[in-house]
Amino acid sequence: DSLRTEKVQVPDTDFGELESSVNSNNKQTNGCYLKLIPDSGGTLIAKWSETPLTDAIAYFYPRQPVRSFKYENNGGVVELIRGCHEKRNALYYTGWMDFLKFA
């Protein structure tokens, strides 16, 4: 078994466009949202919500019903990572990967 690696180039994206279009293509709004908040030098959080969050970076909705405690515990907030004040640093992408693991 050999480890297969691929080089991935991240496109230069206007994150403002992504943020404004998170909910525009999907009618279902309950699910998990990724947000960047300024606390602790920039913190990525996952927020389970039954209503749309307009300031989210990303969003996924579950195919099967989610147990209510996901929405209720700590207001539905799960802190993913701190110290990602810049959107292009390694911690920012680590937080993204943690968010994708929820999906």
C-alpha positions as CSV (number, residue, x, y, z in Angstrom):
1,D,0.0,0.0,0.0
2,S,1.4,3.4,-1.0
3,L,0.1,6.7,0.3
4,R,-1.4,8.7,-2.6
5,T,-1.1,12.4,-2.4
6,E,-2.3,15.1,-4.7
7,K,-1.4,18.7,-4.9
8,V,-4.4,20.9,-4.4
9,Q,-4.5,24.6,-5.3
10,V,-6.9,26.8,-3.3
11,P,-8.4,29.4,-5.6
12,D,-8.4,33.0,-4.6
13,T,-12.0,33.3,-3.6
14,D,-14.0,36.3,-2.5
15,F,-15.3,34.9,0.8
16,G,-18.0,37.7,1.0
17,E,-19.7,36.1,-2.1
18,L,-19.6,32.7,-0.4
19,E,-21.1,34.0,2.8
20,S,-24.0,35.7,1.1
21,S,-24.9,32.7,-1.0
22,V,-24.9,30.0,1.8
23,N,-28.7,29.8,2.0
24,S,-29.7,31.1,-1.4
25,N,-29.5,27.7,-3.1
26,N,-31.2,25.6,-0.5
27,K,-34.8,25.7,0.9
28,Q,-34.0,23.6,3.9
29,T,-32.4,25.7,6.7
30,N,-32.1,23.4,9.7
31,G,-28.6,22.1,9.9
32,C,-25.1,23.0,10.9
33,Y,-23.5,26.3,10.0
34,L,-19.8,27.3,10.0
35,K,-19.1,30.8,11.4
36,L,-15.9,32.8,12.0
37,I,-16.2,35.0,15.1
38,P,-13.6,37.5,16.3
39,D,-13.2,36.1,19.8
40,S,-9.8,34.6,20.9
41,G,-8.0,35.8,17.8
42,G,-10.6,34.4,15.4
43,T,-12.6,31.3,16.3
44,L,-14.3,29.0,13.9
45,I,-17.5,27.5,15.4
46,A,-20.1,25.0,14.2
47,K,-23.6,26.2,15.0
48,W,-26.6,23.8,14.8
49,S,-29.6,25.9,14.0
50,E,-33.2,25.4,12.9
51,T,-33.3,28.9,11.4
52,P,-31.0,30.4,8.7
53,L,-27.8,32.2,9.7
54,T,-27.0,34.9,7.2
55,D,-23.4,35.4,8.4
56,A,-22.3,31.8,7.9
57,I,-19.3,30.7,5.8
58,A,-20.7,27.3,5.1
59,Y,-23.7,25.1,5.8
60,F,-24.8,21.5,5.6
61,Y,-28.1,19.9,6.3
62,P,-28.6,16.4,7.5
63,R,-30.3,13.7,5.4
64,Q,-31.7,12.1,8.6
65,P,-33.3,13.8,11.6
66,V,-30.8,15.2,14.1
67,R,-31.4,14.6,17.8
68,S,-32.6,17.7,19.6
69,F,-29.6,17.9,21.9
70,K,-27.4,19.0,19.0
71,Y,-29.5,22.2,18.8
72,E,-30.0,22.7,22.5
73,N,-26.6,22.0,24.2
74,N,-24.6,25.2,24.5
75,G,-27.1,26.9,22.2
76,G,-26.0,24.5,19.4
77,V,-22.5,25.9,19.3
78,V,-19.4,23.7,19.0
79,E,-16.0,25.5,19.1
80,L,-13.8,24.1,16.4
81,I,-10.5,26.0,16.7
82,R,-9.1,29.3,17.9
83,G,-6.4,31.6,16.6
84,C,-7.5,31.6,12.9
85,H,-7.9,35.4,12.5
86,E,-6.7,35.2,8.9
87,K,-8.7,33.1,6.5
88,R,-5.7,31.7,4.8
89,N,-3.7,30.3,7.7
90,A,-3.3,26.6,8.6
91,L,-5.6,26.8,11.6
92,Y,-8.4,28.2,9.5
93,Y,-8.2,25.1,7.2
94,T,-7.9,22.8,10.1
95,G,-11.2,24.2,11.4
96,W,-12.8,23.7,8.0
97,M,-11.7,20.0,8.1
98,D,-13.2,19.6,11.6
99,F,-16.5,21.1,10.3
100,L,-16.5,18.7,7.3
101,K,-16.2,15.8,9.7
102,F,-19.6,16.7,11.2
103,A,-21.2,16.3,7.8
